[in-house]
Amino acid sequence: MADERLYIVAYDIAHERRWRRVFKLMHGYGRWLQLSVFQCRLTARRRAEMARRLEETIHGTEDHVLILDLGPADAVDPRVESLGKSFEAMKRAAVVI
């Protein structure tokens, strides 16, 4: 989609129970890259929905979430250096729900 942007979402959650809730929530928005890092292709509406749901889930004084906007999803080619396990850039694909 032309209106999708590519985001990296990284989080530091103080309590394991909340961390699990955030982890499960993020699986609905993007691809898991590492323990607390997701790569997401989102429209403005989905990004706002994700941020709202994250704010409802985290504890504002104990937890921290970073949402990095890398730009238009079809135009950006993230240059990633991966040490250890291999890294594959997220590709656009149809999802049947």
N, CA, C and O of each residue as an XYZ file, in Angstrom:
388
protein
N       0.834     -1.191      0.000
C       0.000      0.000      0.000
C       0.872      1.246      0.000
O       1.897      1.303      0.679
N       0.462      2.215     -0.750
C       1.251      3.433     -0.871
C       1.233      4.273      0.405
O       2.160      5.049      0.639
N       0.205      4.135      1.226
C       0.114      4.966      2.423
C       0.668      4.294      3.672
O       0.492      4.809      4.777
N       1.331      3.164      3.517
C       1.958      2.501      4.664
C       3.335      3.094      4.921
O       4.044      3.494      3.998
N       3.694      3.140      6.205
C       5.028      3.575      6.609
C       5.682      2.431      7.367
O       4.998      1.582      7.938
N       6.991      2.415      7.367
C       7.736      1.374      8.065
C       8.163      1.901      9.424
O       8.740      2.984      9.523
N       7.880      1.133     10.473
C       8.205      1.517     11.839
C       9.007      0.413     12.515
O       8.822     -0.772     12.240
N       9.893      0.827     13.396
C      10.540     -0.090     14.335
C       9.989      0.271     15.708
O      10.043      1.429     16.122
N       9.463     -0.718     16.405
C       8.922     -0.508     17.742
C       9.785     -1.313     18.712
O       9.924     -2.529     18.580
N      10.358     -0.614     19.682
C      11.201     -1.251     20.701
C      10.644     -0.860     22.060
O      10.212      0.275     22.261
N      10.655     -1.801     22.987
C      10.067     -1.500     24.295
C      10.863     -2.123     25.429
O      11.536     -3.142     25.275
N      10.754     -1.464     26.570
C      11.374     -1.916     27.816
C      10.261     -1.900     28.859
O       9.855     -0.835     29.325
N       9.777     -3.068     29.218
C       8.631     -3.207     30.117
C       9.129     -3.763     31.443
O       9.837     -4.770     31.472
N       8.762     -3.116     32.531
C       9.306     -3.427     33.855
C       8.847     -4.779     34.417
O       9.618     -5.449     35.104
N       7.618     -5.183     34.138
C       7.099     -6.423     34.724
C       6.796     -7.447     33.647
O       6.249     -7.117     32.594
N       7.155     -8.689     33.919
C       7.030     -9.762     32.934
C       5.598     -9.934     32.428
O       5.396    -10.176     31.238
N       4.617     -9.816     33.294
C       3.224     -9.998     32.882
C       2.822     -8.939     31.842
O       2.199     -9.266     30.833
N       3.179     -7.675     32.090
C       2.888     -6.611     31.120
C       3.709     -6.806     29.854
O       3.225     -6.556     28.750
N       4.966     -7.259     30.015
C       5.803     -7.509     28.837
C       5.125     -8.522     27.918
O       5.108     -8.335     26.702
N       4.561     -9.602     28.488
C       3.867    -10.614     27.684
C       2.659    -10.026     26.966
O       2.398    -10.356     25.809
N       1.917     -9.149     27.658
C       0.747     -8.522     27.025
C       1.173     -7.640     25.854
O       0.538     -7.656     24.800
N       2.253     -6.867     26.037
C       2.749     -6.008     24.953
C       3.255     -6.878     23.804
O       2.989     -6.580     22.640
N       3.976     -7.940     24.118
C       4.504     -8.847     23.092
C       3.361     -9.431     22.249
O       3.443     -9.442     21.020
N       2.311     -9.910     22.895
C       1.158    -10.468     22.176
C       0.460     -9.393     21.351
O       0.058     -9.645     20.215
N       0.315     -8.206     21.912
C      -0.306     -7.100     21.198
C       0.468     -6.767     19.935
O      -0.127     -6.580     18.874
N       1.789     -6.691     20.038
C       2.625     -6.314     18.900
C       2.593     -7.336     17.781
O       2.797     -6.975     16.622
N       2.343     -8.595     18.090
C       2.239     -9.612     17.038
C       1.111     -9.296     16.067
O       1.139     -9.754     14.925
N       0.117     -8.522     16.500
C      -0.970     -8.127     15.616
C      -0.632     -6.953     14.714
O      -1.420     -6.594     13.840
N       0.529     -6.356     14.918
C       0.896     -5.165     14.145
C       2.161     -5.322     13.309
O       2.389     -4.529     12.395
N       2.967     -6.299     13.591
C       4.206     -6.397     12.835
C       4.932     -7.702     13.026
O       4.401     -8.669     13.573
N       6.154     -7.701     12.564
C       6.996     -8.905     12.590
C       8.020     -8.783     13.713
O       8.708     -7.771     13.844
N       8.100     -9.814     14.498
C       9.023     -9.877     15.625
C      10.443    -10.011     15.104
O      10.734    -10.909     14.313
N      11.339     -9.116     15.544
C      12.740     -9.163     15.138
C      13.629     -9.690     16.241
O      14.494    -10.534     16.005
N      13.415     -9.189     17.451
C      14.194     -9.598     18.613
C      13.294     -9.547     19.831
O      12.112     -9.222     19.722
N      13.845     -9.864     20.982
C      13.072     -9.986     22.212
C      12.024     -8.886     22.380
O      10.855     -9.198     22.608
N      12.393     -7.646     22.279
C      11.452     -6.538     22.474
C      11.487     -5.560     21.312
O      11.389     -4.350     21.512
N      11.627     -6.082     20.094
C      11.712     -5.246     18.904
C      10.845     -5.833     17.796
O      10.931     -7.021     17.486
N      10.003     -4.978     17.199
C       9.145     -5.375     16.086
C       9.333     -4.426     14.921
O       9.624     -3.244     15.106
N       9.163     -4.955     13.716
C       9.164     -4.154     12.498
C       7.726     -4.172     11.986
O       7.132     -5.239     11.829
N       7.167     -2.989     11.727
C       5.757     -2.877     11.370
C       5.564     -2.031     10.120
O       6.196     -0.985      9.967
N       4.680     -2.488      9.216
C       4.214     -1.696      8.076
C       2.798     -1.285      8.422
O       1.908     -2.131      8.512
N       2.579      0.026      8.621
C       1.285      0.476      9.118
C       0.781      1.705      8.383
O       1.558      2.567      7.974
N      -0.533      1.770      8.223
C      -1.168      3.000      7.770
C      -1.223      3.941      8.967
O      -0.956      3.525     10.095
N      -1.562      5.186      8.735
C      -1.669      6.156      9.830
C      -2.712      5.707     10.843
O      -2.516      5.863     12.048
N      -3.806      5.158     10.368
C      -4.870      4.694     11.265
C      -4.394      3.536     12.144
O      -4.635      3.533     13.351
N      -3.716      2.548     11.539
C      -3.224      1.393     12.310
C      -2.141      1.827     13.296
O      -2.068      1.292     14.402
N      -1.295      2.792     12.910
C      -0.252      3.281     13.803
C      -0.871      3.958     15.014
O      -0.427      3.742     16.141
N      -1.892      4.774     14.791
C      -2.579      5.449     15.896
C      -3.268      4.423     16.800
O      -3.239      4.551     18.024
N      -3.882      3.414     16.196
C      -4.533      2.354     16.970
C      -3.518      1.603     17.826
O      -3.764      1.328     19.000
N      -2.374      1.274     17.226
C      -1.324      0.565     17.952
C      -0.827      1.405     19.140
O      -0.691      0.889     20.249
N      -0.558      2.688     18.909
C      -0.068      3.558     19.979
C      -1.091      3.670     21.104
O      -0.729      3.643     22.281
N      -2.360      3.795     20.747
C      -3.412      3.878     21.764
C      -3.468      2.613     22.599
O      -3.554      2.677     23.826
N      -3.419      1.462     21.941
C      -3.478      0.187     22.658
C      -2.239     -0.020     23.529
O      -2.339     -0.566     24.628
N      -1.074      0.411     23.045
C       0.137      0.321     23.857
C       0.024      1.202     25.095
O       0.373      0.777     26.196
N      -0.462      2.424     24.917
C      -0.622      3.337     26.056
C      -1.574      2.772     27.099
O      -1.390      2.997     28.295
N      -2.588      2.041     26.654
C      -3.541      1.414     27.573
C      -2.929      0.231     28.310
O      -3.403     -0.137     29.385
N      -1.894     -0.362     27.755
C      -1.297     -1.580     28.299
C      -0.116     -1.302     29.221
O       0.052     -1.977     30.237
N       0.703     -0.310     28.872
C       1.924     -0.070     29.647
C       1.641      0.766     30.893
O       0.576      1.368     31.030
N       2.600      0.788     31.778
C       2.554      1.638     32.972
C       3.473      2.818     32.681
O       4.683      2.653     32.527
N       2.884      4.008     32.610
C       3.596      5.203     32.146
C       4.854      5.589     32.897
O       5.745      6.205     32.312
N       4.958      5.251     34.172
C       6.147      5.651     34.929
C       7.180      4.537     35.035
O       8.296      4.775     35.495
N       6.824      3.318     34.616
C       7.749      2.183     34.729
C       8.205      1.631     33.385
O       9.279      1.037     33.297
N       7.411      1.816     32.344
C       7.685      1.205     31.048
C       8.049      2.268     30.013
O       7.791      3.457     30.203
N       8.654      1.815     28.918
C       9.083      2.729     27.863
C       8.916      2.049     26.515
O       9.351      0.912     26.329
N       8.280      2.749     25.565
C       8.100      2.247     24.205
C       8.625      3.305     23.241
O       8.291      4.485     23.359
N       9.447      2.874     22.290
C       9.931      3.759     21.230
C       9.310      3.318     19.914
O       9.318      2.132     19.582
N       8.767      4.284     19.160
C       8.219      4.011     17.831
C       9.034      4.846     16.857
O       8.907      6.070     16.827
N       9.873      4.185     16.058
C      10.743      4.877     15.116
C      10.132      4.811     13.720
O       9.900      3.721     13.195
N       9.873      5.955     13.124
C       9.289      6.061     11.790
C      10.435      6.094     10.783
O      11.213      7.048     10.754
N      10.539      5.050      9.957
C      11.622      4.973      8.971
C      11.239      5.563      7.625
O      12.096      5.731      6.758
N       9.955      5.883      7.439
C       9.517      6.489      6.183
C       8.538      5.608      5.429
O       8.102      4.576      5.938
N       8.185      6.025      4.186
C       7.239      5.262      3.374
C       7.724      3.823      3.178
O       8.860      3.593      2.763
N       6.856      2.868      3.479
C       7.249      1.455      3.492
C       7.758      0.963      2.142
O       8.686      0.156      2.096
N       7.169      1.434      1.041
C       7.603      0.971     -0.274
C       8.861      1.667     -0.763
O       9.501      1.191     -1.701
N       9.230      2.789     -0.146
C      10.386      3.558     -0.607
C      11.628      3.333      0.233
O      12.741      3.605     -0.217
N      11.448      2.835      1.459
C      12.587      2.689      2.352
C      13.164      1.271      2.241
O      12.428      0.286      2.180
N      14.462      1.199      2.217
C      15.162     -0.081      2.201
C      16.094     -0.073      3.405
O      17.227      0.400      3.309
N      15.624     -0.597      4.550
C      16.448     -0.497      5.757
C      17.797     -1.184      5.577
O      17.873     -2.333      5.142
N      18.837     -0.473      5.913
C      20.180     -1.056      5.881
C      20.463     -1.548      7.285
O      20.668     -0.765      8.212
N      20.468     -2.848      7.418
C      20.594     -3.464      8.732
C      21.845     -4.324      8.755
O      22.076     -5.131      7.854
N      22.633     -4.147      9.771
C      23.772     -5.032      9.991
C      23.342     -6.022     11.048
O      22.992     -5.640     12.165
N      23.368     -7.288     10.699
C      22.907     -8.331     11.604
C      24.084     -9.221     11.977
O      24.742     -9.798     11.112
N      24.333     -9.321     13.253
C      25.389    -10.200     13.756
C      24.707    -11.414     14.382
O      23.727    -11.268     15.113
N      25.202    -12.568     14.109
C      24.561    -13.769     14.640
C      23.494    -14.239     13.674
O      23.781    -14.493     12.504
N      22.271    -14.358     14.149
C      21.162    -14.825     13.312
C      20.970    -13.905     12.121
O      21.275    -12.714     12.185
N      20.464    -14.464     11.041
C      20.239    -13.667      9.838
C      19.019    -12.774      9.997
O      18.133    -13.049     10.807
N      18.983    -11.705      9.217
C      17.891    -10.742      9.232
C      17.315    -10.653      7.839
O      18.055    -10.540      6.861
N      15.978    -10.705      7.739
C      15.307    -10.515      6.460
C      14.396     -9.308      6.584
O      13.594     -9.215      7.513
N      14.525     -8.382      5.639
C      13.658     -7.200      5.642
C      12.216     -7.633      5.420
O      11.944     -8.583      4.686
N      11.307     -6.928      6.058
C       9.875     -7.226      5.943
C       9.390     -6.882      4.542
O       9.665     -5.795      4.033
N       8.674     -7.802      3.925
C       8.129     -7.579      2.594
C       6.609     -7.488      2.689
O       5.991     -8.113      3.550
N       6.028     -6.715      1.810
C       4.570     -6.554      1.776
C       3.958     -7.867      1.303
O       4.405     -8.445      0.312
N       2.942     -8.331      2.010
C       2.252     -9.559      1.629
C       0.810     -9.484      2.096
O       0.503     -8.857      3.109
N      -0.061    -10.124      1.353
C      -1.470    -10.158      1.729
C      -1.648    -11.041      2.955
O      -1.004    -12.081      3.094
N      -2.534    -10.603      3.838
C      -2.826    -11.369      5.049
C      -4.323    -11.649      5.066
O      -5.133    -10.727      4.976
N      -4.681    -12.900      5.179
C      -6.085    -13.296      5.244
C      -6.448    -13.519      6.694
O      -5.821    -14.319      7.388
N      -7.471    -12.804      7.150
C      -7.887    -12.919      8.552
C      -9.219    -13.621      8.613
O      -9.760    -13.826      9.699
